[in-house]
Amino acid sequence: MTIPIFLYHPPPIDQSQHLFIRALREHLRLRGFLPRIIDGYDVHPQSSGGSFNTARLEAIRRLLAETDGVLCVAFRQTYIGNGIKFAPHADYYSEIPVSREWLASPWVHVVNAMAWQAGLPLLVLRDTDVIEQGPFEGGSGILGLWMTIDFGSDGELLAQDLVESPQWSTVGGQWEQQCRNVAKRKGEPRRLYDKV
């Protein structure tokens, strides 16, 4: 049985990211998963009152309902040469200088939160260059499982190294089993009389 999963990633900004996604998709297929992505056919602004962002949220929600797990790749997307980060405290904000930092797409955070809210297994692969913000703050496991990966110049080799790593065997294997459990349980009827 092929298990559909939602593979979310922002559009690759370089060849390395593109090769990584291609190799990761192939690995998932070999493991019995069907990676589903959002593409131009999934987003229909005309049915959402003309709003592209609303249409994208609807496409994400639709894919979450149709899949048994989420694998989210947090590539670096926005570069900050020099800036200021405002860190919250109890009753004030402090300014922290930021330079030569990368941000992930804000849609990565949206997908993570929606997957968590839907109760689906979530595995996040965060580029080491991406700063820890939102769901990435405070260490691993806030919303689900996650791994930090270092994107080099050859995404294809990186994906192969990743899926053969002990970390993937542990974290990726746990996520795969959670997805298989969801696929099995989705077909079972609810039994309200079972013990809690």
N, C-alpha and C positions, 0 to 999 in steps of 0.2 A: 504494500500500500504506500502510495506517495503522499507525503504530508505537506500541505501547503503552508508556507511561512511567508511573512512580510519582511522582505529585505529592504530596509530604508537606507538610503545614502543620498547626500546632495550630489548635484552634477559634479563629476570629477573635474578638477582644475588643471590636471596634468596627466601625462601618459602613465605615470606610475600608479596613480589612483585608479585610472581606467583598467589597467592590467590587473590590479589587485581585485577589483570587483568581478572581473571576468573569471579569474581563477577561483575566487571564493564561491561564485555561483556554480561553477563546475564541481567543486568539492561537495557542496550541499546536495547537488543532484545525485552524485555518487553515493551519498549517505542516505538517500531515500527521501529527500526534501524537494519540494517544488518552490523555488524562490519567486515570489510575486513582487513586483515593483510598481510604483506610481509612474505612469507615463502620460503623454498627451491625450491618450484615449480615455483615461480615467477621470480627467478634470474637465468638467462641463460648466463654465461660468454662466451660460445662458439659463441653466436650470437652477442656479443659485442666486437669482436676482442680479446677475451680471458681475458678481464679485469673484475674482480669481482666488483670493484667499479662502473664502467660504467654500468654494468648489474644491479646493485642495483639502480642507478639513473634512468635507464629505467623502472625498476619495479615500482619505486615511481611515475614516470610520468604517467605510464599506470594506476595505481590505482587512481591517482588524476583525470584522465579523466573519470574514470568509477564510481566515487563516488560524493556525494553531500555535503560533509563536511569532516573535519579532526579533530580528537581528538588525541592529542599528549601527551604522558605521559613521563615527564622528570625525570626518576628515577636517583638516584645516581649510577654512574658507575665506576668512577676512583677516587681513594683516594690520596690526597696529604698530606704526613706527614709533610714535611717542604719544602718550596719553595719560589720563588720570583715571584711576578706579576709585570709586567712593565705597569704602567699607563701612557697613552699618555697625553701630554700637548701641547700647541701651537707649541713649537719648541724643546721640549726635552721629555724624559721619566723619570719618577721617579720610584724607586724600592719600592715595598710594600711587606713586609714579609707575607707569607701565611703559615698557619699550620692547620692541621686537617680539611681540606676542601674537599668537594666532587664536581666532575664535572659530568655533564650529558654527554651522548654519543654525539659526534659531529654530528651524523646523525639526532639528534633531531633538531638541528639548520637548517640543510639542508631541512628537511621535512617542518619545519615552513616557511622558505623562499619560498619554491616551492609552498606551499599551498597559501600563500599570493599572489604570482605572478599569480597563476591560478584564483585568485578571489574567493576562496572557504571560507566558514565559518571555522574559526579555534578556537579551544579551547585547551589551554595548561594547563596541570596539572603538576606543578613543585613541586618536593620534597623540603621541607623546608631546607634540608641539602645541596641542590645543590646551588652553588654560583651563583649570578646574573652576567651573562656574555652574550654577544651576544644579542639575542632578549629579554633576561630577564633583561637587564640593563635598568635603567631609569623608572622603574615602569610598571604597567600593561598596556596592550592595544597597545603595539608598533606594533605588527603584527596582533593581534586579541584579543580574550577574553582569560583571564587566571586566574587560581586559584592556590594558594599555599596550599599544603597539607602536613601534618606531617605523614610520614609512621612510624607506630609503629610496633609491633611484629606480629599483626594479620591483614593481608591485607584484609581478607574477611570482618571482622567487620568494618575496615576502609572504605571500598567501600560502605558498607551499610550505615554507618554514613554519608559519603560524599553525597550520592544521596538523603538522607533525610534531608540534612542541608538547612538552608535558603539561604546560598551562592549558592548552586547548583540550588535551585529554581529560583534564579535570573539569575546568569551567565549561568548555564547549560540550563535553560529554554530559555534564549535568543539565545544561540547557537542552540538548537533543532529547534526553530522556523526559524532561518536563514537556516538551512539545509532543512527544509520542503519547504521554499520559493524557494530554488535552485531547488529542485525536481520538483516543480510545473512549474517553469519558463523554465526549460530545454526542456519541451515538447511544449512550445509555440513558434510559428514562430517569427522571428525578424521582427519588423515593423519599418522601417527606417523613416517613415513619422510621427511617434509620436513625441509630444513635448518633449523637453529635459528639 
